[in-house]
Amino acid sequence: MQKAAVLTHINEYPQVREIEIEPPKENEVQIEQSETGICFRDILTMEGFMPRLVLPIVPGHEISGIVRKVGSGVKGFKVGDRVASLIYVPCGTCEYCTSGRENLCRNKKTFGESMDGAYRKYINVPEISLVKVPPKVSEEAAGISACVTGMVVQALEVVGGLKEGQTVLITGAGGGVGSHAIQVANALGAKVIAETSSEWKQDGIRKNGADYVVTGHEFSKKVKEITGEGVDIALETVGSPTFNDAFRSLKFGGRVVVIGNVDVTPVSLPLGNLILKGNSISGSVSSTKKSMKKALRLSSEGKITPVVGKVFSLEEVSVAYKAMKNRELFGKAFIKF
């Protein structure tokens, strides 16, 4: 038996209970985790915004650790390997999976939503979702290599087409995603303008690598003052509260890439600007194993260092959720087992 946080009802915090430690099935490995990250998506799951949610469920999707057991049929991993997992299990056979775009798989199952997730020490994960963690990568860096750093690599490089020397605006730059997006953008050779609505986070954001920090209402005007014409890419990690200004911060031909939507409120879109400036808007979902591997390589090279906001115990999940919703943390929240 092991302790796990279990979500039983919508709009109620997960509660800790004892669950079985099941042996790995065919093509699965059993991973022993030392910690897992808490994502704002977990909060949205609790609030009922994920359409494929199955209750009761163990939340969480940021999975990494040491392989302790190997099921039959597993060929690429052995006991003792350090591994990290995608936040989902792809089917492996559809057009998206076979073309390296497994993040778009229509048949994928997501940890913490349609299958039990990471809020427990021992978890069984299918081999198809795993990558090996290279040396010199910290436990925190491995844990966030799918949902955070790999997701940002996917958004900036694959979807956004970021080139070295371009300028990126990152909204919500003091949060768990935004703080790491600064580092990823730097590692990819970009100049970074960071947006935050929390004045107290500005110093930390600068120390984290941002070239400029903007805050307040109509921050797009400040972005234009800094750049003269606007940014190449606006990485939207927040959603409706910042989307309009992020869009207005673009230069001609600039792109908004949306990876976050914290309050699921619809946005209005000025079509005239979109057309006349030749701008584009793209959504980017999760990461692929390829983008995860690049994020892990950047971590092993010391170009990405986890920004740890606070570490909580499993019993403190509700405290962590409240701290995240109230914007009390600079960086990422973790659960330590």
C-alpha positions as CSV (number, residue, x, y, z in Angstrom):
1,M,0.0,0.0,0.0
2,Q,1.0,3.6,-0.5
3,K,-0.4,7.1,0.2
4,A,-1.9,9.0,-2.7
5,A,-3.9,12.2,-3.1
6,V,-7.3,11.3,-4.7
7,L,-9.7,13.6,-6.4
8,T,-13.2,12.3,-5.7
9,H,-15.6,15.2,-6.5
10,I,-15.4,18.3,-8.6
11,N,-14.6,21.5,-6.7
12,E,-13.3,19.6,-3.7
13,Y,-9.6,19.3,-2.9
14,P,-7.9,15.9,-3.4
15,Q,-7.7,13.9,-0.2
16,V,-4.9,11.5,0.9
17,R,-5.8,7.9,1.2
18,E,-4.1,4.5,1.0
19,I,-4.1,2.7,-2.4
20,E,-2.6,-0.5,-3.8
21,I,0.9,-0.6,-5.3
22,E,0.1,-2.7,-8.4
23,P,2.8,-4.6,-10.3
24,P,3.6,-3.3,-13.8
25,K,1.6,-4.8,-16.6
26,E,2.9,-5.9,-20.0
27,N,5.0,-3.1,-21.6
28,E,5.0,-1.0,-18.3
29,V,7.7,-0.1,-15.9
30,Q,7.2,0.8,-12.2
31,I,8.7,4.2,-11.3
32,E,9.7,5.3,-7.8
33,Q,9.3,9.1,-7.6
34,S,10.9,11.3,-5.1
35,E,8.8,14.3,-6.0
36,T,6.3,15.5,-8.6
37,G,5.3,19.0,-9.8
38,I,1.9,20.6,-9.3
39,C,0.5,22.2,-12.5
40,F,-2.2,24.8,-12.8
41,R,-3.9,22.2,-15.1
42,D,-4.4,20.1,-12.0
43,I,-6.4,22.9,-10.5
44,L,-8.5,23.3,-13.6
45,T,-9.0,19.5,-13.5
46,M,-10.3,19.8,-9.9
47,E,-12.7,22.6,-11.1
48,G,-14.1,20.3,-13.8
49,F,-12.7,21.9,-17.0
50,M,-11.1,18.7,-18.4
51,P,-13.7,17.0,-20.7
52,R,-12.2,13.4,-20.3
53,L,-12.0,13.5,-16.6
54,V,-12.8,10.2,-14.8
55,L,-13.5,10.2,-11.1
56,P,-12.2,9.2,-8.7
57,I,-8.7,9.8,-9.9
58,V,-5.2,10.4,-8.7
59,P,-4.2,13.8,-10.1
60,G,-0.9,14.9,-11.5
61,H,1.0,14.4,-14.7
62,E,4.6,15.4,-14.0
63,I,6.3,12.0,-13.7
64,S,10.0,11.1,-13.3
65,G,12.1,8.8,-11.1
66,I,13.9,5.5,-11.0
67,V,12.7,2.3,-12.6
68,R,12.2,-0.3,-9.8
69,K,10.3,-3.0,-11.7
70,V,9.9,-3.9,-15.4
71,G,6.9,-5.6,-16.9
72,S,7.0,-8.3,-19.6
73,G,7.7,-7.0,-23.1
74,V,9.7,-3.9,-22.0
75,K,12.8,-3.7,-24.2
76,G,14.2,-0.2,-23.8
77,F,14.4,0.3,-20.0
78,K,15.8,-1.7,-17.1
79,V,15.8,-1.5,-13.3
80,G,17.8,1.4,-12.1
81,D,17.3,3.7,-15.1
82,R,16.4,7.3,-14.5
83,V,13.3,8.1,-16.6
84,A,10.8,10.9,-17.3
85,S,7.4,10.5,-18.8
86,L,5.1,12.4,-21.2
87,I,2.0,13.6,-19.5
88,Y,0.0,11.2,-21.6
89,V,0.1,7.7,-23.2
90,P,-0.2,7.9,-27.0
91,C,-1.7,5.2,-29.1
92,G,1.5,4.8,-31.1
93,T,-0.2,3.9,-34.4
94,C,-2.2,6.9,-35.6
95,E,-0.9,9.5,-38.2
96,Y,0.2,11.8,-35.5
97,C,2.1,9.2,-33.5
98,T,3.9,7.8,-36.5
99,S,5.0,11.3,-37.7
100,G,6.5,12.4,-34.4
101,R,3.5,14.5,-33.4
102,E,2.2,12.2,-30.6
103,N,1.1,15.3,-28.6
104,L,-1.8,15.5,-31.1
105,C,-2.9,11.9,-30.8
106,R,-6.7,11.7,-30.6
107,N,-6.5,8.4,-28.7
108,K,-4.1,9.4,-26.0
109,K,-4.9,9.0,-22.3
110,T,-3.7,11.7,-19.9
111,F,-2.3,11.0,-16.5
112,G,-4.4,12.6,-13.8
113,E,-7.5,13.0,-16.0
114,S,-8.4,9.8,-17.9
115,M,-6.0,7.6,-15.9
116,D,-4.5,7.7,-12.4
117,G,-1.6,10.2,-12.2
118,A,1.5,11.3,-10.3
119,Y,0.4,12.2,-6.8
120,R,1.9,9.1,-5.3
121,K,5.4,7.7,-4.9
122,Y,5.0,4.5,-7.1
123,I,3.4,4.7,-10.5
124,N,3.3,2.4,-13.5
125,V,3.9,3.9,-16.9
126,P,3.8,2.4,-20.4
127,E,7.2,2.2,-22.1
128,I,5.9,4.2,-25.0
129,S,5.7,7.4,-22.8
130,L,9.2,7.3,-21.4
131,V,12.5,8.8,-22.2
132,K,15.8,8.3,-20.4
133,V,17.2,11.1,-18.2
134,P,20.8,12.1,-19.0
135,P,23.4,12.7,-16.3
136,K,23.6,16.0,-14.5
137,V,19.8,16.6,-14.6
138,S,18.3,17.3,-11.2
139,E,15.2,15.5,-10.0
140,E,13.1,18.7,-10.4
141,A,14.4,19.3,-14.0
142,A,13.5,15.7,-14.9
143,G,10.0,16.1,-13.4
144,I,9.2,19.2,-15.4
145,S,10.7,18.1,-18.7
146,A,7.4,17.1,-20.2
147,C,4.8,19.6,-18.9
148,V,7.0,22.6,-18.5
149,T,10.3,22.8,-20.2
150,G,9.6,20.3,-23.0
151,M,6.2,22.0,-23.6
152,V,7.9,25.4,-24.0
153,V,10.5,24.0,-26.4
154,Q,7.6,22.6,-28.4
155,A,5.8,25.9,-28.4
156,L,8.7,28.2,-29.2
157,E,10.8,26.1,-31.5
158,V,8.4,23.7,-33.2
159,V,5.1,25.7,-33.3
160,G,6.5,29.3,-33.1
161,G,9.5,28.7,-35.3
162,L,11.8,30.7,-33.0
163,K,15.1,31.8,-34.5
164,E,18.2,32.9,-32.7
165,G,18.2,36.6,-32.1
166,Q,14.5,37.1,-32.2
167,T,12.5,38.7,-29.3
168,V,10.0,36.8,-27.2
169,L,7.3,38.2,-24.9
170,I,6.4,35.8,-22.1
171,T,3.2,36.5,-20.1
172,G,2.8,35.2,-16.6
173,A,6.6,35.2,-16.3
174,G,6.7,34.6,-12.5
175,G,4.6,31.5,-12.6
176,G,5.6,27.8,-12.8
177,V,5.6,27.8,-16.7
178,G,6.6,31.4,-17.4
179,S,9.6,31.4,-15.1
180,H,11.0,28.4,-17.0
181,A,10.0,29.8,-20.4
182,I,12.4,32.7,-19.8
183,Q,15.3,30.2,-19.4
184,V,14.2,28.1,-22.4
185,A,13.9,31.2,-24.6
186,N,17.4,32.3,-23.5
187,A,18.8,28.9,-24.2
188,L,17.3,29.1,-27.7
189,G,19.1,32.4,-28.3
190,A,16.1,34.8,-27.9
191,K,15.8,38.2,-26.2
192,V,13.1,38.0,-23.5
193,I,10.5,40.6,-22.4
194,A,8.7,39.2,-19.4
195,E,5.2,40.2,-18.2
196,T,3.9,39.9,-14.7
197,S,0.9,41.2,-12.8
198,S,2.8,40.7,-9.5
199,E,5.0,43.6,-8.7
200,W,6.9,41.7,-6.1
201,K,8.1,39.1,-8.6
202,Q,10.0,41.6,-10.8
203,D,13.4,41.3,-9.2
204,G,13.2,37.5,-9.4
205,I,12.2,37.6,-13.0
206,R,15.2,39.8,-13.9
207,K,17.5,37.5,-12.0
208,N,16.0,34.6,-13.9
209,G,17.2,36.0,-17.2
210,A,14.6,38.4,-18.5
211,D,16.1,41.3,-20.5
212,Y,13.1,43.5,-19.7
213,V,10.1,43.3,-17.4
214,V,6.7,44.9,-18.1
215,T,3.7,45.0,-15.9
216,G,0.4,46.8,-15.5
217,H,-2.6,47.5,-17.7
218,E,-1.9,47.9,-21.5
219,F,1.6,46.5,-21.2
220,S,1.8,46.3,-25.0
221,K,2.6,50.0,-25.1
222,K,5.7,49.3,-22.9
223,V,6.7,46.4,-25.2
224,K,6.5,48.8,-28.2
225,E,8.6,51.3,-26.4
226,I,11.3,48.7,-25.7
227,T,11.3,47.1,-29.2
228,G,10.2,50.0,-31.5
229,E,8.0,47.7,-33.5
230,G,6.9,44.7,-31.4
231,V,8.0,41.1,-30.7
232,D,8.5,38.2,-33.0
233,I,6.7,35.7,-30.7
234,A,4.3,36.3,-27.7
235,L,4.2,33.1,-25.6
236,E,0.8,33.2,-23.9
237,T,0.9,31.3,-20.6
238,V,-2.0,33.0,-18.9
239,G,-4.9,33.3,-21.3
240,S,-7.7,35.9,-21.4
241,P,-6.3,38.3,-18.8
242,T,-3.3,39.0,-20.9
243,F,-4.1,37.8,-24.4
244,N,-5.3,41.1,-26.0
245,D,-2.2,43.0,-24.9
246,A,0.1,40.1,-25.9
247,F,-1.5,40.1,-29.4
248,R,-1.1,43.9,-29.7
249,S,2.6,43.5,-28.7
250,L,3.4,41.7,-32.0
251,K,5.4,43.1,-34.8
252,F,4.3,42.7,-38.4
253,G,4.4,39.0,-39.2
254,G,4.6,38.2,-35.4
255,R,3.0,35.1,-33.8
256,V,1.1,34.4,-30.6
257,V,1.6,30.9,-29.3
258,V,-0.9,30.0,-26.6
259,I,0.0,27.3,-24.1
260,G,-2.0,28.5,-21.0
261,N,-5.5,29.4,-20.2
262,V,-5.9,29.9,-16.4
263,D,-9.5,31.0,-16.2
264,V,-11.0,29.6,-19.5
265,T,-12.7,32.9,-20.3
266,P,-13.2,33.5,-24.1
267,V,-11.2,36.3,-25.7
268,S,-12.1,38.8,-28.4
269,L,-9.9,39.1,-31.5
270,P,-9.3,42.3,-33.5
271,L,-9.5,40.7,-37.0
272,G,-8.3,43.9,-38.7
273,N,-5.0,43.8,-36.9
274,L,-4.6,40.1,-37.6
275,I,-5.1,40.6,-41.3
276,L,-3.3,43.9,-41.9
277,K,-0.2,43.0,-39.8
278,G,0.0,39.4,-41.1
279,N,-0.1,38.0,-37.6
280,S,-0.9,34.5,-36.7
281,I,-2.2,32.7,-33.6
282,S,-1.4,29.1,-32.7
283,G,-2.2,26.8,-29.9
284,S,0.5,24.4,-28.7
285,V,-0.4,21.4,-26.6
286,S,2.1,19.6,-24.3
287,S,5.3,18.1,-25.6
288,T,6.6,15.3,-27.7
289,K,9.4,12.9,-26.7
290,K,11.7,14.8,-29.1
291,S,11.0,18.2,-27.3
292,M,11.4,16.5,-23.9
293,K,14.8,15.2,-24.9
294,K,15.9,18.6,-26.0
295,A,14.7,20.1,-22.7
296,L,16.6,17.5,-20.8
297,R,19.7,18.1,-22.8
298,L,19.5,21.9,-22.1
299,S,19.1,21.0,-18.4
300,S,22.1,18.7,-18.4
301,E,24.1,21.5,-20.0
302,G,23.1,23.9,-17.2
303,K,21.0,26.1,-19.4
304,I,17.8,25.4,-17.6
305,T,17.7,25.5,-13.8
306,P,14.4,24.6,-12.0
307,V,12.8,27.6,-10.3
308,V,11.4,26.0,-7.2
309,G,8.7,28.2,-5.6
310,K,7.9,25.9,-2.7
311,V,8.0,22.2,-1.8
312,F,4.9,20.7,-0.2
313,S,4.1,17.4,1.4
314,L,1.4,15.2,-0.1
315,E,-0.9,16.2,2.7
316,E,-0.5,19.8,1.8
317,V,-2.0,19.6,-1.7
318,S,-4.9,21.9,-0.9
319,V,-2.4,24.4,0.6
320,A,-0.4,24.3,-2.6
321,Y,-3.4,24.8,-4.8
322,K,-4.5,27.9,-2.8
323,A,-1.0,29.4,-3.0
324,M,-0.9,28.9,-6.7
325,K,-4.4,30.4,-7.2
326,N,-3.4,33.4,-5.0
327,R,-0.2,33.9,-6.9
328,E,1.9,33.5,-3.8
329,L,4.7,31.6,-5.4
330,F,7.5,32.6,-7.7
331,G,8.3,29.5,-9.8
332,K,7.1,26.0,-9.5
333,A,5.3,24.1,-6.7
334,F,6.4,20.5,-6.0
335,I,5.2,17.6,-3.9
336,K,7.9,15.7,-2.0
337,F,7.3,12.0,-1.2
